Amino acid sequence: MNTSYALHEMLEVHEMAAFKTVCITKSKTMQALVTDPELRQILQQDVQLSQQQLQELGGVLSKVTLT
């Protein structure tokens, strides 16, 4: 089922996807630099959650038709 969104709404979803991509990159980079195991675990959880959210945003974008 296609969903109709205005252009600005689609751009907002793209912006969120770009932000989540930056979050993944930063958390993965920081994992290599931290020595505290608890902080490393938090960063790993952030990577996993951000990847899931990015997939969900991709699913929204794949169903969009512009109005």
PDBQT receptor file of N, H, CA, C and O in Angstrom, charges set to zero:
ATOM      1  N   MET A   1       0.833  -1.174   0.000  1.00  0.00    +0.000 N 
ATOM      2  CA  MET A   1       0.000   0.000   0.000  1.00  0.00    +0.000 C 
ATOM      3  C   MET A   1       0.879   1.239   0.000  1.00  0.00    +0.000 C 
ATOM      4  O   MET A   1       1.730   1.392   0.877  1.00  0.00    +0.000 OA
ATOM      5  N   ASN A   2       0.692   2.108  -0.950  1.00  0.00    +0.000 N 
ATOM      6  H   ASN A   2       0.001   1.984  -1.663  1.00  0.00    +0.000 HD
ATOM      7  CA  ASN A   2       1.429   3.360  -1.011  1.00  0.00    +0.000 C 
ATOM      8  C   ASN A   2       0.759   4.402  -0.137  1.00  0.00    +0.000 C 
ATOM      9  O   ASN A   2      -0.467   4.455  -0.042  1.00  0.00    +0.000 OA
ATOM     10  N   THR A   3       1.562   5.217   0.491  1.00  0.00    +0.000 N 
ATOM     11  H   THR A   3       2.558   5.173   0.414  1.00  0.00    +0.000 HD
ATOM     12  CA  THR A   3       1.068   6.283   1.331  1.00  0.00    +0.000 C 
ATOM     13  C   THR A   3       1.496   7.600   0.713  1.00  0.00    +0.000 C 
ATOM     14  O   THR A   3       2.641   7.744   0.285  1.00  0.00    +0.000 OA
ATOM     15  N   SER A   4       0.599   8.548   0.665  1.00  0.00    +0.000 N 
ATOM     16  H   SER A   4      -0.331   8.431   1.013  1.00  0.00    +0.000 HD
ATOM     17  CA  SER A   4       0.921   9.853   0.090  1.00  0.00    +0.000 C 
ATOM     18  C   SER A   4       1.426  10.780   1.182  1.00  0.00    +0.000 C 
ATOM     19  O   SER A   4       0.786  10.948   2.220  1.00  0.00    +0.000 OA
ATOM     20  N   TYR A   5       2.570  11.369   0.935  1.00  0.00    +0.000 N 
ATOM     21  H   TYR A   5       3.089  11.233   0.092  1.00  0.00    +0.000 HD
ATOM     22  CA  TYR A   5       3.157  12.352   1.840  1.00  0.00    +0.000 C 
ATOM     23  C   TYR A   5       3.510  13.592   1.052  1.00  0.00    +0.000 C 
ATOM     24  O   TYR A   5       3.792  13.524  -0.144  1.00  0.00    +0.000 OA
ATOM     25  N   ALA A   6       3.494  14.713   1.722  1.00  0.00    +0.000 N 
ATOM     26  H   ALA A   6       3.265  14.768   2.694  1.00  0.00    +0.000 HD
ATOM     27  CA  ALA A   6       3.963  15.954   1.111  1.00  0.00    +0.000 C 
ATOM     28  C   ALA A   6       5.490  15.891   1.041  1.00  0.00    +0.000 C 
ATOM     29  O   ALA A   6       6.123  15.130   1.773  1.00  0.00    +0.000 OA
ATOM     30  N   LEU A   7       6.062  16.686   0.169  1.00  0.00    +0.000 N 
ATOM     31  H   LEU A   7       5.548  17.304  -0.426  1.00  0.00    +0.000 HD
ATOM     32  CA  LEU A   7       7.509  16.684  -0.025  1.00  0.00    +0.000 C 
ATOM     33  C   LEU A   7       8.249  16.985   1.270  1.00  0.00    +0.000 C 
ATOM     34  O   LEU A   7       9.252  16.337   1.570  1.00  0.00    +0.000 OA
ATOM     35  N   HIS A   8       7.770  17.957   2.042  1.00  0.00    +0.000 N 
ATOM     36  H   HIS A   8       6.956  18.483   1.798  1.00  0.00    +0.000 HD
ATOM     37  CA  HIS A   8       8.463  18.308   3.282  1.00  0.00    +0.000 C 
ATOM     38  C   HIS A   8       8.450  17.153   4.286  1.00  0.00    +0.000 C 
ATOM     39  O   HIS A   8       9.385  17.009   5.073  1.00  0.00    +0.000 OA
ATOM     40  N   GLU A   9       7.409  16.342   4.265  1.00  0.00    +0.000 N 
ATOM     41  H   GLU A   9       6.649  16.460   3.625  1.00  0.00    +0.000 HD
ATOM     42  CA  GLU A   9       7.355  15.189   5.172  1.00  0.00    +0.000 C 
ATOM     43  C   GLU A   9       8.384  14.132   4.767  1.00  0.00    +0.000 C 
ATOM     44  O   GLU A   9       9.049  13.543   5.619  1.00  0.00    +0.000 OA
ATOM     45  N   MET A  10       8.506  13.902   3.475  1.00  0.00    +0.000 N 
ATOM     46  H   MET A  10       7.967  14.381   2.782  1.00  0.00    +0.000 HD
ATOM     47  CA  MET A  10       9.494  12.940   3.008  1.00  0.00    +0.000 C 
ATOM     48  C   MET A  10      10.911  13.426   3.312  1.00  0.00    +0.000 C 
ATOM     49  O   MET A  10      11.783  12.637   3.673  1.00  0.00    +0.000 OA
ATOM     50  N   LEU A  11      11.128  14.724   3.162  1.00  0.00    +0.000 N 
ATOM     51  H   LEU A  11      10.419  15.366   2.868  1.00  0.00    +0.000 HD
ATOM     52  CA  LEU A  11      12.440  15.283   3.471  1.00  0.00    +0.000 C 
ATOM     53  C   LEU A  11      12.767  15.146   4.953  1.00  0.00    +0.000 C 
ATOM     54  O   LEU A  11      13.921  14.925   5.320  1.00  0.00    +0.000 OA
ATOM     55  N   GLU A  12      11.752  15.276   5.805  1.00  0.00    +0.000 N 
ATOM     56  H   GLU A  12      10.815  15.455   5.507  1.00  0.00    +0.000 HD
ATOM     57  CA  GLU A  12      11.968  15.084   7.250  1.00  0.00    +0.000 C 
ATOM     58  C   GLU A  12      12.410  13.652   7.555  1.00  0.00    +0.000 C 
ATOM     59  O   GLU A  12      13.300  13.434   8.377  1.00  0.00    +0.000 OA
ATOM     60  N   VAL A  13      11.788  12.684   6.892  1.00  0.00    +0.000 N 
ATOM     61  H   VAL A  13      11.065  12.862   6.224  1.00  0.00    +0.000 HD
ATOM     62  CA  VAL A  13      12.167  11.288   7.097  1.00  0.00    +0.000 C 
ATOM     63  C   VAL A  13      13.593  11.057   6.603  1.00  0.00    +0.000 C 
ATOM     64  O   VAL A  13      14.365  10.341   7.242  1.00  0.00    +0.000 OA
ATOM     65  N   HIS A  14      13.942  11.657   5.473  1.00  0.00    +0.000 N 
ATOM     66  H   HIS A  14      13.315  12.238   4.954  1.00  0.00    +0.000 HD
ATOM     67  CA  HIS A  14      15.315  11.556   4.970  1.00  0.00    +0.000 C 
ATOM     68  C   HIS A  14      16.301  12.166   5.966  1.00  0.00    +0.000 C 
ATOM     69  O   HIS A  14      17.379  11.617   6.193  1.00  0.00    +0.000 OA
ATOM     70  N   GLU A  15      15.933  13.287   6.551  1.00  0.00    +0.000 N 
ATOM     71  H   GLU A  15      15.058  13.733   6.366  1.00  0.00    +0.000 HD
ATOM     72  CA  GLU A  15      16.795  13.947   7.529  1.00  0.00    +0.000 C 
ATOM     73  C   GLU A  15      16.997  13.065   8.756  1.00  0.00    +0.000 C 
ATOM     74  O   GLU A  15      18.107  12.972   9.281  1.00  0.00    +0.000 OA
ATOM     75  N   MET A  16      15.930  12.420   9.213  1.00  0.00    +0.000 N 
ATOM     76  H   MET A  16      15.029  12.495   8.787  1.00  0.00    +0.000 HD
ATOM     77  CA  MET A  16      16.054  11.506  10.356  1.00  0.00    +0.000 C 
ATOM     78  C   MET A  16      16.946  10.322  10.008  1.00  0.00    +0.000 C 
ATOM     79  O   MET A  16      17.744   9.885  10.837  1.00  0.00    +0.000 OA
ATOM     80  N   ALA A  17      16.819   9.800   8.794  1.00  0.00    +0.000 N 
ATOM     81  H   ALA A  17      16.170  10.156   8.121  1.00  0.00    +0.000 HD
ATOM     82  CA  ALA A  17      17.648   8.682   8.359  1.00  0.00    +0.000 C 
ATOM     83  C   ALA A  17      19.117   9.093   8.308  1.00  0.00    +0.000 C 
ATOM     84  O   ALA A  17      19.992   8.322   8.701  1.00  0.00    +0.000 OA
ATOM     85  N   ALA A  18      19.388  10.294   7.830  1.00  0.00    +0.000 N 
ATOM     86  H   ALA A  18      18.678  10.921   7.511  1.00  0.00    +0.000 HD
ATOM     87  CA  ALA A  18      20.768  10.779   7.791  1.00  0.00    +0.000 C 
ATOM     88  C   ALA A  18      21.321  10.921   9.204  1.00  0.00    +0.000 C 
ATOM     89  O   ALA A  18      22.476  10.574   9.450  1.00  0.00    +0.000 OA
ATOM     90  N   PHE A  19      20.520  11.422  10.128  1.00  0.00    +0.000 N 
ATOM     91  H   PHE A  19      19.582  11.704   9.928  1.00  0.00    +0.000 HD
ATOM     92  CA  PHE A  19      20.943  11.575  11.518  1.00  0.00    +0.000 C 
ATOM     93  C   PHE A  19      21.243  10.212  12.149  1.00  0.00    +0.000 C 
ATOM     94  O   PHE A  19      22.245  10.059  12.848  1.00  0.00    +0.000 OA
ATOM     95  N   LYS A  20      20.384   9.229  11.907  1.00  0.00    +0.000 N 
ATOM     96  H   LYS A  20      19.570   9.352  11.339  1.00  0.00    +0.000 HD
ATOM     97  CA  LYS A  20      20.609   7.898  12.479  1.00  0.00    +0.000 C 
ATOM     98  C   LYS A  20      21.882   7.273  11.907  1.00  0.00    +0.000 C 
ATOM     99  O   LYS A  20      22.580   6.540  12.609  1.00  0.00    +0.000 OA
ATOM    100  N   THR A  21      22.189   7.557  10.643  1.00  0.00    +0.000 N 
ATOM    101  H   THR A  21      21.622   8.152  10.073  1.00  0.00    +0.000 HD
ATOM    102  CA  THR A  21      23.417   7.056  10.037  1.00  0.00    +0.000 C 
ATOM    103  C   THR A  21      24.636   7.661  10.737  1.00  0.00    +0.000 C 
ATOM    104  O   THR A  21      25.620   6.966  10.988  1.00  0.00    +0.000 OA
ATOM    105  N   VAL A  22      24.566   8.943  11.047  1.00  0.00    +0.000 N 
ATOM    106  H   VAL A  22      23.766   9.507  10.843  1.00  0.00    +0.000 HD
ATOM    107  CA  VAL A  22      25.652   9.595  11.776  1.00  0.00    +0.000 C 
ATOM    108  C   VAL A  22      25.774   9.001  13.180  1.00  0.00    +0.000 C 
ATOM    109  O   VAL A  22      26.884   8.803  13.674  1.00  0.00    +0.000 OA
ATOM    110  N   CYS A  23      24.650   8.721  13.820  1.00  0.00    +0.000 N 
ATOM    111  H   CYS A  23      23.748   8.882  13.420  1.00  0.00    +0.000 HD
ATOM    112  CA  CYS A  23      24.671   8.108  15.158  1.00  0.00    +0.000 C 
ATOM    113  C   CYS A  23      25.371   6.752  15.130  1.00  0.00    +0.000 C 
ATOM    114  O   CYS A  23      26.173   6.445  16.011  1.00  0.00    +0.000 OA
ATOM    115  N   ILE A  24      25.068   5.950  14.127  1.00  0.00    +0.000 N 
ATOM    116  H   ILE A  24      24.416   6.200  13.411  1.00  0.00    +0.000 HD
ATOM    117  CA  ILE A  24      25.696   4.632  13.998  1.00  0.00    +0.000 C 
ATOM    118  C   ILE A  24      27.197   4.783  13.823  1.00  0.00    +0.000 C 
ATOM    119  O   ILE A  24      27.980   4.099  14.483  1.00  0.00    +0.000 OA
ATOM    120  N   THR A  25      27.595   5.678  12.933  1.00  0.00    +0.000 N 
ATOM    121  H   THR A  25      26.960   6.234  12.397  1.00  0.00    +0.000 HD
ATOM    122  CA  THR A  25      29.017   5.890  12.673  1.00  0.00    +0.000 C 
ATOM    123  C   THR A  25      29.746   6.342  13.932  1.00  0.00    +0.000 C 
ATOM    124  O   THR A  25      30.820   5.831  14.249  1.00  0.00    +0.000 OA
ATOM    125  N   LYS A  26      29.170   7.288  14.642  1.00  0.00    +0.000 N 
ATOM    126  H   LYS A  26      28.297   7.703  14.384  1.00  0.00    +0.000 HD
ATOM    127  CA  LYS A  26      29.813   7.807  15.853  1.00  0.00    +0.000 C 
ATOM    128  C   LYS A  26      29.903   6.736  16.934  1.00  0.00    +0.000 C 
ATOM    129  O   LYS A  26      30.947   6.595  17.571  1.00  0.00    +0.000 OA
ATOM    130  N   SER A  27      28.841   5.988  17.151  1.00  0.00    +0.000 N 
ATOM    131  H   SER A  27      27.993   6.103  16.633  1.00  0.00    +0.000 HD
ATOM    132  CA  SER A  27      28.861   4.955  18.192  1.00  0.00    +0.000 C 
ATOM    133  C   SER A  27      29.858   3.847  17.866  1.00  0.00    +0.000 C 
ATOM    134  O   SER A  27      30.554   3.354  18.753  1.00  0.00    +0.000 OA
ATOM    135  N   LYS A  28      29.928   3.454  16.586  1.00  0.00    +0.000 N 
ATOM    136  H   LYS A  28      29.363   3.855  15.865  1.00  0.00    +0.000 HD
ATOM    137  CA  LYS A  28      30.892   2.422  16.200  1.00  0.00    +0.000 C 
ATOM    138  C   LYS A  28      32.324   2.917  16.377  1.00  0.00    +0.000 C 
ATOM    139  O   LYS A  28      33.197   2.167  16.814  1.00  0.00    +0.000 OA
ATOM    140  N   THR A  29      32.559   4.170  16.039  1.00  0.00    +0.000 N 
ATOM    141  H   THR A  29      31.850   4.780  15.684  1.00  0.00    +0.000 HD
ATOM    142  CA  THR A  29      33.896   4.745  16.201  1.00  0.00    +0.000 C 
ATOM    143  C   THR A  29      34.276   4.829  17.679  1.00  0.00    +0.000 C 
ATOM    144  O   THR A  29      35.397   4.493  18.061  1.00  0.00    +0.000 OA
ATOM    145  N   MET A  30      33.348   5.272  18.488  1.00  0.00    +0.000 N 
ATOM    146  H   MET A  30      32.438   5.545  18.178  1.00  0.00    +0.000 HD
ATOM    147  CA  MET A  30      33.618   5.415  19.920  1.00  0.00    +0.000 C 
ATOM    148  C   MET A  30      33.841   4.069  20.598  1.00  0.00    +0.000 C 
ATOM    149  O   MET A  30      34.598   3.983  21.565  1.00  0.00    +0.000 OA
ATOM    150  N   GLN A  31      33.193   3.020  20.104  1.00  0.00    +0.000 N 
ATOM    151  H   GLN A  31      32.578   3.089  19.318  1.00  0.00    +0.000 HD
ATOM    152  CA  GLN A  31      33.394   1.680  20.679  1.00  0.00    +0.000 C 
ATOM    153  C   GLN A  31      34.867   1.285  20.639  1.00  0.00    +0.000 C 
ATOM    154  O   GLN A  31      35.381   0.666  21.571  1.00  0.00    +0.000 OA
ATOM    155  N   ALA A  32      35.532   1.645  19.561  1.00  0.00    +0.000 N 
ATOM    156  H   ALA A  32      35.115   2.148  18.804  1.00  0.00    +0.000 HD
ATOM    157  CA  ALA A  32      36.945   1.286  19.413  1.00  0.00    +0.000 C 
ATOM    158  C   ALA A  32      37.835   2.104  20.336  1.00  0.00    +0.000 C 
ATOM    159  O   ALA A  32      38.967   1.708  20.611  1.00  0.00    +0.000 OA
ATOM    160  N   LEU A  33      37.342   3.236  20.817  1.00  0.00    +0.000 N 
ATOM    161  H   LEU A  33      36.422   3.557  20.594  1.00  0.00    +0.000 HD
ATOM    162  CA  LEU A  33      38.168   4.131  21.623  1.00  0.00    +0.000 C 
ATOM    163  C   LEU A  33      37.961   3.994  23.123  1.00  0.00    +0.000 C 
ATOM    164  O   LEU A  33      38.860   4.327  23.895  1.00  0.00    +0.000 OA
ATOM    165  N   VAL A  34      36.806   3.514  23.552  1.00  0.00    +0.000 N 
ATOM    166  H   VAL A  34      36.076   3.244  22.924  1.00  0.00    +0.000 HD
ATOM    167  CA  VAL A  34      36.520   3.454  24.992  1.00  0.00    +0.000 C 
ATOM    168  C   VAL A  34      37.135   2.207  25.616  1.00  0.00    +0.000 C 
ATOM    169  O   VAL A  34      37.292   1.174  24.965  1.00  0.00    +0.000 OA
ATOM    170  N   THR A  35      37.473   2.332  26.883  1.00  0.00    +0.000 N 
ATOM    171  H   THR A  35      37.346   3.171  27.412  1.00  0.00    +0.000 HD
ATOM    172  CA  THR A  35      38.042   1.189  27.610  1.00  0.00    +0.000 C 
ATOM    173  C   THR A  35      37.063   0.609  28.625  1.00  0.00    +0.000 C 
ATOM    174  O   THR A  35      37.230  -0.524  29.076  1.00  0.00    +0.000 OA
ATOM    175  N   ASP A  36      36.047   1.380  28.981  1.00  0.00    +0.000 N 
ATOM    176  H   ASP A  36      35.911   2.301  28.614  1.00  0.00    +0.000 HD
ATOM    177  CA  ASP A  36      35.071   0.914  29.958  1.00  0.00    +0.000 C 
ATOM    178  C   ASP A  36      34.099  -0.071  29.301  1.00  0.00    +0.000 C 
ATOM    179  O   ASP A  36      33.422   0.280  28.334  1.00  0.00    +0.000 OA
ATOM    180  N   PRO A  37      34.025  -1.312  29.823  1.00  0.00    +0.000 N 
ATOM    181  CA  PRO A  37      33.147  -2.308  29.202  1.00  0.00    +0.000 C 
ATOM    182  C   PRO A  37      31.662  -1.934  29.240  1.00  0.00    +0.000 C 
ATOM    183  O   PRO A  37      30.919  -2.255  28.312  1.00  0.00    +0.000 OA
ATOM    184  N   GLU A  38      31.236  -1.271  30.289  1.00  0.00    +0.000 N 
ATOM    185  H   GLU A  38      31.840  -1.011  31.043  1.00  0.00    +0.000 HD
ATOM    186  CA  GLU A  38      29.829  -0.877  30.390  1.00  0.00    +0.000 C 
ATOM    187  C   GLU A  38      29.489   0.175  29.328  1.00  0.00    +0.000 C 
ATOM    188  O   GLU A  38      28.438   0.104  28.691  1.00  0.00    +0.000 OA
ATOM    189  N   LEU A  39      30.374   1.136  29.147  1.00  0.00    +0.000 N 
ATOM    190  H   LEU A  39      31.228   1.193  29.665  1.00  0.00    +0.000 HD
ATOM    191  CA  LEU A  39      30.157   2.153  28.121  1.00  0.00    +0.000 C 
ATOM    192  C   LEU A  39      30.193   1.527  26.726  1.00  0.00    +0.000 C 
ATOM    193  O   LEU A  39      29.407   1.902  25.856  1.00  0.00    +0.000 OA
ATOM    194  N   ARG A  40      31.096   0.583  26.515  1.00  0.00    +0.000 N 
ATOM    195  H   ARG A  40      31.734   0.279  27.222  1.00  0.00    +0.000 HD
ATOM    196  CA  ARG A  40      31.166  -0.111  25.228  1.00  0.00    +0.000 C 
ATOM    197  C   ARG A  40      29.851  -0.845  24.943  1.00  0.00    +0.000 C 
ATOM    198  O   ARG A  40      29.375  -0.856  23.808  1.00  0.00    +0.000 OA
ATOM    199  N   GLN A  41      29.269  -1.458  25.978  1.00  0.00    +0.000 N 
ATOM    200  H   GLN A  41      29.656  -1.449  26.900  1.00  0.00    +0.000 HD
ATOM    201  CA  GLN A  41      27.992  -2.170  25.833  1.00  0.00    +0.000 C 
ATOM    202  C   GLN A  41      26.868  -1.195  25.492  1.00  0.00    +0.000 C 
ATOM    203  O   GLN A  41      26.019  -1.500  24.656  1.00  0.00    +0.000 OA
ATOM    204  N   ILE A  42      26.855  -0.034  26.127  1.00  0.00    +0.000 N 
ATOM    205  H   ILE A  42      27.545   0.214  26.807  1.00  0.00    +0.000 HD
ATOM    206  CA  ILE A  42      25.845   0.980  25.826  1.00  0.00    +0.000 C 
ATOM    207  C   ILE A  42      25.966   1.432  24.373  1.00  0.00    +0.000 C 
ATOM    208  O   ILE A  42      24.959   1.587  23.682  1.00  0.00    +0.000 OA
ATOM    209  N   LEU A  43      27.177   1.639  23.919  1.00  0.00    +0.000 N 
ATOM    210  H   LEU A  43      27.995   1.514  24.480  1.00  0.00    +0.000 HD
ATOM    211  CA  LEU A  43      27.397   2.042  22.532  1.00  0.00    +0.000 C 
ATOM    212  C   LEU A  43      26.950   0.956  21.561  1.00  0.00    +0.000 C 
ATOM    213  O   LEU A  43      26.389   1.256  20.508  1.00  0.00    +0.000 OA
ATOM    214  N   GLN A  44      27.195  -0.305  21.911  1.00  0.00    +0.000 N 
ATOM    215  H   GLN A  44      27.650  -0.549  22.767  1.00  0.00    +0.000 HD
ATOM    216  CA  GLN A  44      26.762  -1.418  21.059  1.00  0.00    +0.000 C 
ATOM    217  C   GLN A  44      25.236  -1.464  20.976  1.00  0.00    +0.000 C 
ATOM    218  O   GLN A  44      24.675  -1.699  19.906  1.00  0.00    +0.000 OA
ATOM    219  N   GLN A  45      24.576  -1.239  22.099  1.00  0.00    +0.000 N 
ATOM    220  H   GLN A  45      25.032  -1.048  22.968  1.00  0.00    +0.000 HD
ATOM    221  CA  GLN A  45      23.118  -1.213  22.102  1.00  0.00    +0.000 C 
ATOM    222  C   GLN A  45      22.595  -0.059  21.255  1.00  0.00    +0.000 C 
ATOM    223  O   GLN A  45      21.589  -0.197  20.560  1.00  0.00    +0.000 OA
ATOM    224  N   ASP A  46      23.284   1.079  21.318  1.00  0.00    +0.000 N 
ATOM    225  H   ASP A  46      24.101   1.191  21.883  1.00  0.00    +0.000 HD
ATOM    226  CA  ASP A  46      22.888   2.227  20.501  1.00  0.00    +0.000 C 
ATOM    227  C   ASP A  46      23.022   1.912  19.019  1.00  0.00    +0.000 C 
ATOM    228  O   ASP A  46      22.160   2.296  18.228  1.00  0.00    +0.000 OA
ATOM    229  N   VAL A  47      24.084   1.221  18.631  1.00  0.00    +0.000 N 
ATOM    230  H   VAL A  47      24.784   0.909  19.273  1.00  0.00    +0.000 HD
ATOM    231  CA  VAL A  47      24.277   0.832  17.233  1.00  0.00    +0.000 C 
ATOM    232  C   VAL A  47      23.138  -0.073  16.782  1.00  0.00    +0.000 C 
ATOM    233  O   VAL A  47      22.563   0.134  15.713  1.00  0.00    +0.000 OA
ATOM    234  N   GLN A  48      22.814  -1.064  17.585  1.00  0.00    +0.000 N 
ATOM    235  H   GLN A  48      23.281  -1.232  18.454  1.00  0.00    +0.000 HD
ATOM    236  CA  GLN A  48      21.762  -2.007  17.221  1.00  0.00    +0.000 C 
ATOM    237  C   GLN A  48      20.407  -1.300  17.103  1.00  0.00    +0.000 C 
ATOM    238  O   GLN A  48      19.661  -1.543  16.155  1.00  0.00    +0.000 OA
ATOM    239  N   LEU A  49      20.091  -0.433  18.058  1.00  0.00    +0.000 N 
ATOM    240  H   LEU A  49      20.697  -0.235  18.829  1.00  0.00    +0.000 HD
ATOM    241  CA  LEU A  49      18.822   0.286  18.030  1.00  0.00    +0.000 C 
ATOM    242  C   LEU A  49      18.768   1.240  16.834  1.00  0.00    +0.000 C 
ATOM    243  O   LEU A  49      17.743   1.329  16.158  1.00  0.00    +0.000 OA
ATOM    244  N   SER A  50      19.849   1.940  16.576  1.00  0.00    +0.000 N 
ATOM    245  H   SER A  50      20.682   1.867  17.126  1.00  0.00    +0.000 HD
ATOM    246  CA  SER A  50      19.888   2.869  15.448  1.00  0.00    +0.000 C 
ATOM    247  C   SER A  50      19.748   2.130  14.119  1.00  0.00    +0.000 C 
ATOM    248  O   SER A  50      19.092   2.628  13.204  1.00  0.00    +0.000 OA
ATOM    249  N   GLN A  51      20.353   0.955  14.002  1.00  0.00    +0.000 N 
ATOM    250  H   GLN A  51      20.886   0.550  14.745  1.00  0.00    +0.000 HD
ATOM    251  CA  GLN A  51      20.210   0.172  12.775  1.00  0.00    +0.000 C 
ATOM    252  C   GLN A  51      18.764  -0.264  12.571  1.00  0.00    +0.000 C 
ATOM    253  O   GLN A  51      18.255  -0.234  11.451  1.00  0.00    +0.000 OA
ATOM    254  N   GLN A  52      18.111  -0.664  13.643  1.00  0.00    +0.000 N 
ATOM    255  H   GLN A  52      18.525  -0.688  14.553  1.00  0.00    +0.000 HD
ATOM    256  CA  GLN A  52      16.702  -1.056  13.563  1.00  0.00    +0.000 C 
ATOM    257  C   GLN A  52      15.845   0.136  13.145  1.00  0.00    +0.000 C 
ATOM    258  O   GLN A  52      14.971   0.007  12.287  1.00  0.00    +0.000 OA
ATOM    259  N   GLN A  53      16.094   1.287  13.747  1.00  0.00    +0.000 N 
ATOM    260  H   GLN A  53      16.804   1.392  14.444  1.00  0.00    +0.000 HD
ATOM    261  CA  GLN A  53      15.327   2.479  13.408  1.00  0.00    +0.000 C 
ATOM    262  C   GLN A  53      15.574   2.903  11.965  1.00  0.00    +0.000 C 
ATOM    263  O   GLN A  53      14.654   3.356  11.284  1.00  0.00    +0.000 OA
ATOM    264  N   LEU A  54      16.803   2.758  11.499  1.00  0.00    +0.000 N 
ATOM    265  H   LEU A  54      17.550   2.390  12.052  1.00  0.00    +0.000 HD
ATOM    266  CA  LEU A  54      17.122   3.106  10.117  1.00  0.00    +0.000 C 
ATOM    267  C   LEU A  54      16.387   2.189   9.141  1.00  0.00    +0.000 C 
ATOM    268  O   LEU A  54      15.929   2.641   8.092  1.00  0.00    +0.000 OA
ATOM    269  N   GLN A  55      16.275   0.921   9.478  1.00  0.00    +0.000 N 
ATOM    270  H   GLN A  55      16.648   0.554  10.330  1.00  0.00    +0.000 HD
ATOM    271  CA  GLN A  55      15.516  -0.011   8.642  1.00  0.00    +0.000 C 
ATOM    272  C   GLN A  55      14.040   0.377   8.609  1.00  0.00    +0.000 C 
ATOM    273  O   GLN A  55      13.401   0.312   7.559  1.00  0.00    +0.000 OA
ATOM    274  N   GLU A  56      13.502   0.778   9.751  1.00  0.00    +0.000 N 
ATOM    275  H   GLU A  56      14.020   0.831  10.605  1.00  0.00    +0.000 HD
ATOM    276  CA  GLU A  56      12.103   1.199   9.810  1.00  0.00    +0.000 C 
ATOM    277  C   GLU A  56      11.874   2.452   8.973  1.00  0.00    +0.000 C 
ATOM    278  O   GLU A  56      10.866   2.554   8.273  1.00  0.00    +0.000 OA
ATOM    279  N   LEU A  57      12.791   3.396   9.038  1.00  0.00    +0.000 N 
ATOM    280  H   LEU A  57      13.610   3.313   9.606  1.00  0.00    +0.000 HD
ATOM    281  CA  LEU A  57      12.673   4.600   8.216  1.00  0.00    +0.000 C 
ATOM    282  C   LEU A  57      12.760   4.253   6.735  1.00  0.00    +0.000 C 
ATOM    283  O   LEU A  57      12.050   4.834   5.915  1.00  0.00    +0.000 OA
ATOM    284  N   GLY A  58      13.629   3.310   6.393  1.00  0.00    +0.000 N 
ATOM    285  H   GLY A  58      14.206   2.837   7.059  1.00  0.00    +0.000 HD
ATOM    286  CA  GLY A  58      13.720   2.853   5.000  1.00  0.00    +0.000 C 
ATOM    287  C   GLY A  58      12.419   2.226   4.552  1.00  0.00    +0.000 C 
ATOM    288  O   GLY A  58      12.001   2.411   3.409  1.00  0.00    +0.000 OA
ATOM    289  N   GLY A  59      11.778   1.491   5.432  1.00  0.00    +0.000 N 
ATOM    290  H   GLY A  59      12.118   1.341   6.361  1.00  0.00    +0.000 HD
ATOM    291  CA  GLY A  59      10.482   0.894   5.102  1.00  0.00    +0.000 C 
ATOM    292  C   GLY A  59       9.427   1.947   4.850  1.00  0.00    +0.000 C 
ATOM    293  O   GLY A  59       8.600   1.795   3.951  1.00  0.00    +0.000 OA
ATOM    294  N   VAL A  60       9.445   3.001   5.623  1.00  0.00    +0.000 N 
ATOM    295  H   VAL A  60      10.117   3.124   6.353  1.00  0.00    +0.000 HD
ATOM    296  CA  VAL A  60       8.499   4.105   5.413  1.00  0.00    +0.000 C 
ATOM    297  C   VAL A  60       8.765   4.749   4.062  1.00  0.00    +0.000 C 
ATOM    298  O   VAL A  60       7.834   5.014   3.301  1.00  0.00    +0.000 OA
ATOM    299  N   LEU A  61      10.034   5.001   3.764  1.00  0.00    +0.000 N 
ATOM    300  H   LEU A  61      10.790   4.787   4.382  1.00  0.00    +0.000 HD
ATOM    301  CA  LEU A  61      10.374   5.660   2.497  1.00  0.00    +0.000 C 
ATOM    302  C   LEU A  61      10.042   4.803   1.289  1.00  0.00    +0.000 C 
ATOM    303  O   LEU A  61       9.702   5.328   0.229  1.00  0.00    +0.000 OA
ATOM    304  N   SER A  62      10.140   3.487   1.441  1.00  0.00    +0.000 N 
ATOM    305  H   SER A  62      10.416   3.061   2.302  1.00  0.00    +0.000 HD
ATOM    306  CA  SER A  62       9.874   2.614   0.298  1.00  0.00    +0.000 C 
ATOM    307  C   SER A  62       8.387   2.594  -0.085  1.00  0.00    +0.000 C 
ATOM    308  O   SER A  62       8.042   2.188  -1.194  1.00  0.00    +0.000 OA
ATOM    309  N   LYS A  63       7.515   3.025   0.815  1.00  0.00    +0.000 N 
ATOM    310  H   LYS A  63       7.795   3.355   1.717  1.00  0.00    +0.000 HD
ATOM    311  CA  LYS A  63       6.078   3.014   0.566  1.00  0.00    +0.000 C 
ATOM    312  C   LYS A  63       5.529   4.386   0.190  1.00  0.00    +0.000 C 
ATOM    313  O   LYS A  63       4.321   4.543   0.008  1.00  0.00    +0.000 OA
ATOM    314  N   VAL A  64       6.402   5.373   0.073  1.00  0.00    +0.000 N 
ATOM    315  H   VAL A  64       7.383   5.245   0.220  1.00  0.00    +0.000 HD
ATOM    316  CA  VAL A  64       5.962   6.758  -0.115  1.00  0.00    +0.000 C 
ATOM    317  C   VAL A  64       5.749   7.087  -1.588  1.00  0.00    +0.000 C 
ATOM    318  O   VAL A  64       6.542   6.713  -2.451  1.00  0.00    +0.000 OA
ATOM    319  N   THR A  65       4.671   7.787  -1.845  1.00  0.00    +0.000 N 
ATOM    320  H   THR A  65       4.026   8.091  -1.143  1.00  0.00    +0.000 HD
ATOM    321  CA  THR A  65       4.473   8.446  -3.132  1.00  0.00    +0.000 C 
ATOM    322  C   THR A  65       4.224   9.923  -2.825  1.00  0.00    +0.000 C 
ATOM    323  O   THR A  65       3.476  10.263  -1.909  1.00  0.00    +0.000 OA
ATOM    324  N   LEU A  66       4.849  10.772  -3.590  1.00  0.00    +0.000 N 
ATOM    325  H   LEU A  66       5.457  10.496  -4.334  1.00  0.00    +0.000 HD
ATOM    326  CA  LEU A  66       4.710  12.212  -3.355  1.00  0.00    +0.000 C 
ATOM    327  C   LEU A  66       3.386  12.712  -3.903  1.00  0.00    +0.000 C 
ATOM    328  O   LEU A  66       2.889  12.241  -4.925  1.00  0.00    +0.000 OA
ATOM    329  N   THR A  67       2.828  13.694  -3.181  1.00  0.00    +0.000 N 
ATOM    330  H   THR A  67       3.232  14.077  -2.350  1.00  0.00    +0.000 HD
ATOM    331  CA  THR A  67       1.585  14.310  -3.639  1.00  0.00    +0.000 C 
ATOM    332  C   THR A  67       1.844  15.719  -4.107  1.00  0.00    +0.000 C 
ATOM    333  O   THR A  67       0.917  16.408  -4.533  1.00  0.00    +0.000 OA
TER     334      THR A  67
